Structures are given as structure tokens and as C-alpha cells.
């Protein structure tokens, strides 16, 4: 069974409370806005901010297409990334941290996303455990870095949770703390492509009748 958990924690020395979100499966939607004249973008990685994790179980990520305002089952090619608990890419930011270090979810190849199209960045935990906590922003709560109340949403996405990985429920007034990184290509550079034929299986044949 998949679970969702939230909790308030005291920030030592700051007199603040911080809501940290834990869920065995959640998604955050985003809309691609490509540079003028471009049909899409190549996404190279995504930064998320993790407070704490299960002591032995890891996490994995993917990008899915959005259909009719909901998270679909259609996974975007090359977007699946697995991280075991001891993966060197994982950075934890315990309560009280002031210099946050992201966990960089780097894709095995640049992921092409169409312009003016909505997608969902989906987070899963191994074993469906609810013990991995991500930083979020919620309207009305206190900003950890500035100490000010959150009065507006800087992002335009929607946070979703699910208990079956099929039907996703909207969590209002909440944004995942996240950063999307796209490729920027150098125009005019010179390179040498390497082309090759696909290996072909050959079968020996004997002449003459059997």
C-alpha cells in the first residue's frame, strides 16, 4: 500500500517551522516553454531537494506525458533514472540546513520535450516506502531561506499524489522545490560522426543435396 505523509519540524535557531513532504509516489506537472523559433527543448537533468531518506531503500524518477490534465502512463524515452540508497548523486539537506545542495537527476541521454506541452516529473520510492522526504513550498507557510510567509506561487505546475500509480489526486497550493535544466547547444562547432551498420547474423550453407 502506498502512503502519503506530511509533518511540521522545528528549525533550530530560526524559530520557524518547515513542512516536509513524503510520499511513496508523487508527480509534479510542468509546461515546456521553448525559446522563440524552437519546436521543443532537450532536458538534460532535474534538481530536487531531499531532506532525508529511508536508510536502505532508494528512489527512481521518470517523465510522463500529461493527457487531459492528468498524469498518463506514457513514459518519455530516456527519462527513467534509478538511484540506490548509496548513490553518490544523492544529497541530503537535514532540517537546519542553510546551504541547500540539490540531488541532480541526470538522464542517460537528453530528453526531447515538445514546446507548449505539459509533462509530469514522477517520483517513486523503492518498496513504496513513505520515508523519503522532499522539500516543498506551500502557500501560507514560512519560507525557510527568507523567513517570510509564502504569499504567491513562483511555479506554474501542480503537485499530484497517488495510492495506486494510476489515479493521481491534486494537492492544492503546493509546489515541489525543483529546477529543470535544458541543453544549450553550440552553433557552428565541427564534429565527426561515427556511423556503422547493425550487426547481421550469417548462417553457413553447404553446397549440394543432402
C-alpha positions in Angstrom: 0.0 0.0 0.0 1.3 3.4 -0.9 1.2 6.2 1.7 1.5 9.9 1.9 2.9 11.7 4.9 3.5 15.3 6.0 4.9 16.7 9.1 6.0 20.0 10.7 9.5 20.3 12.0 11.2 23.0 14.0 14.1 24.8 12.5 16.7 25.1 15.4 17.7 28.7 16.0 15.4 30.2 13.4 12.0 29.9 15.2 10.4 28.6 12.0 8.5 25.5 11.1 9.0 23.7 7.8 6.6 21.4 6.1 8.4 18.4 4.5 6.6 16.2 2.2 7.0 12.4 2.0 5.1 10.2 -0.5 5.8 6.8 -2.0 4.7 8.1 -5.4 4.0 11.7 -6.4 4.3 13.8 -9.6 4.8 17.5 -10.4 3.5 18.8 -13.7 5.3 21.4 -15.9 4.7 23.1 -19.2 7.5 23.4 -21.7 8.2 26.9 -23.0 10.9 26.6 -25.7 13.0 29.6 -26.9 11.5 31.5 -29.9 11.6 29.6 -33.1 12.2 26.2 -31.4 9.8 23.3 -31.6 11.0 21.9 -28.2 13.8 21.5 -25.7 16.3 18.8 -24.7 16.1 18.3 -20.9 19.4 17.1 -19.5 18.6 16.9 -15.8 16.3 17.9 -13.0 17.3 19.1 -9.5 15.2 18.1 -6.5 15.9 18.7 -2.8 15.7 15.8 -0.3 15.6 16.3 3.4 16.0 12.6 4.5 15.6 9.1 3.1 14.9 5.5 4.1 18.1 4.0 5.5 18.4 1.3 2.8 15.8 2.0 0.1 16.4 4.3 -2.9 14.3 6.3 -5.3 13.6 6.5 -9.0 12.3 9.1 -11.4 10.6 9.4 -14.8 8.9 11.9 -17.0 5.4 11.1 -18.3 3.0 12.7 -20.7 0.0 14.6 -19.4 -3.3 13.8 -21.1 -6.5 15.8 -20.5 -5.0 17.4 -17.4 -4.0 14.1 -15.8 -0.8 12.1 -15.4 -0.8 9.3 -18.1 1.1 6.0 -18.2 3.1 7.1 -21.3 6.8 7.5 -20.3 9.0 9.8 -22.3 12.0 7.9 -23.7 15.4 8.1 -21.8 13.7 9.8 -18.8 13.9 6.9 -16.3 16.6 7.3 -13.7 17.2 4.9 -10.7 19.2 5.8 -7.6 20.1 3.3 -5.0 20.4 4.5 -1.4 24.2 4.7 -1.6 24.2 6.5 -5.0 26.8 9.3 -4.9 24.4 11.7 -6.6 22.0 11.8 -3.6 22.5 14.8 -1.4 20.5 15.2 1.8 19.6 18.5 3.4 18.6 17.8 7.1 16.4 20.3 8.9 18.5 23.3 9.9 20.4 23.4 6.6 21.0 26.9 5.1 23.1 26.0 2.0 20.9 23.5 0.1 22.6 21.1 -2.2 20.3 19.5 -4.9 20.1 15.9 -5.9 20.7 16.1 -9.6 18.6 13.6 -11.6 20.7 13.4 -14.8 19.2 11.5 -17.7 21.1 8.8 -19.6 20.5 10.9 -22.8 19.0 14.4 -23.4 15.2 14.1 -23.2 13.3 15.8 -26.0 10.1 17.6 -24.9 7.7 19.4 -27.2 7.0 23.1 -26.9 3.7 24.2 -25.3 3.2 20.7 -24.0 2.6 19.6 -20.4 4.5 16.7 -18.8 4.8 15.2 -15.3 8.0 14.6 -13.4 7.2 11.5 -11.4 9.0 10.4 -8.2 8.8 6.8 -6.9 10.4 5.2 -3.8 11.7 1.7 -3.7 9.5 -0.7 -1.9 6.8 2.0 -1.9 8.2 3.3 1.3 7.0 6.7 2.7 10.3 7.6 4.4 11.8 9.8 1.7 11.2 13.5 2.4 11.3 16.2 -0.2 11.2 20.0 0.3 8.1 21.8 -1.0 6.5 25.2 -0.9 3.0 25.7 0.4 1.0 28.9 0.4 0.8 30.5 3.9 3.8 28.7 5.2 7.2 30.2 6.1 10.0 30.3 3.5 13.0 28.6 5.0 15.6 30.8 3.4 13.9 34.3 3.8 11.8 33.7 6.9 8.9 35.4 5.1 5.4 34.0 4.6 4.8 32.3 1.2 2.2 34.5 -0.4 2.4 33.5 -4.1 3.4 30.6 -6.2 6.5 31.1 -8.3 6.0 27.9 -10.3 3.0 27.1 -12.5 2.9 23.3 -12.0 0.6 21.1 -10.0 1.6 18.5 -7.4 -0.1 15.1 -7.5 -0.1 12.1 -5.2 -1.4 8.6 -5.9 -2.0 5.3 -3.9 -2.0 3.0 -7.0 0.2 4.7 -9.6 -2.9 5.0 -11.8 -5.2 7.7 -10.4 -3.5 10.9 -9.3 -5.0 13.4 -6.9 -4.2 17.1 -6.9 -2.6 18.6 -3.9 -3.7 22.3 -3.9 -1.4 25.3 -3.1 1.8 23.2 -3.1 4.8 23.3 -5.3 7.7 20.8 -5.4 11.0 22.6 -4.9 12.5 21.7 -8.3 14.7 23.0 -11.1 14.7 21.9 -14.7 17.9 22.0 -16.7 17.8 22.1 -20.5 20.6 21.7 -23.0 22.2 24.7 -24.7 23.8 23.8 -28.0 26.9 25.5 -29.5 26.2 26.5 -33.1 29.0 26.3 -35.7 31.1 23.7 -34.0 32.8 21.0 -36.0 32.5 17.3 -35.3 32.9 13.9 -36.8 30.0 11.4 -36.6 30.8 7.7 -36.4 28.4 5.6 -38.4 28.1 1.8 -38.5 25.9 -0.9 -39.8 23.8 -3.0 -37.4 25.4 -6.4 -36.8 24.0 -9.1 -39.1 23.8 -12.8 -38.3 25.3 -15.0 -41.0 24.5 -18.7 -41.4 26.9 -21.1 -43.2 25.4 -23.1 -46.1 26.8 -26.3 -47.6 26.5 -26.8 -51.4 25.0 -30.0 -52.8 22.0 -32.0 -51.8 21.6 -33.7 -48.5 
